[in-house]
């Protein structure tokens, strides 16, 4: 065995600092923050090539986009760019929800540079509809309020039509 490699689930809800560690190598599995994400980050043994029985067998990494390359393919850079937007500090606390709405629009405009899949499909498969995306952005931005107050602010920001 040639050590261990950290494999991170390709999910938009995971923090950027964890997604950036995908593929990290270590002599032994590290007992660090990566282990506090409920199995969405695991250390896998790296088998010495002369003993690797899987050589030549195509494998992939599961993702919301379907199977992708084990290095994260085009999805990992997309997720990192989206998390940059999501995790940026909110400068105007009086317009938190408005800022989160603008962040959803910025994420919608991200390009995955994938000739086989549309950018819209990347958004939908990773964030869902705009309402779900807004909740992911609010959570990732660290906005915590009582549920009823948060719902009131979302309705005020979106108007009555939040089920787009």
Number of C-alpha atoms within 10 A of each C-alpha: 12 13 15 20 21 21 24 26 22 22 16 23 17 18 16 18 11 18 24 14 15 21 17 12 19 15 12 13 16 15 9 7 9 20 14 10 13 8 12 15 21 19 23 15 17 16 14 11 11 8 9 11 10 10 10 7 7 7 12 14 16 14 16 16 14 9 13 18 15 14 14 23 14 14 23 22 16 22 26 19 16 21 22 14 19 27 17 11 11 16 9 9 11 9 13 18 22 17 19 26 22 14 22 25 14 13 24 19 12 16 16 20 13 12 7 6 11 12 18 14 14 22 22 16 13 20 23 14 13 18 17 14 23 22 18 19 27 22 15 20 20 13 15 10 9 7 9 9 11 16 12 10 16 21 14 13 17 14 9 9 7 12 9 6
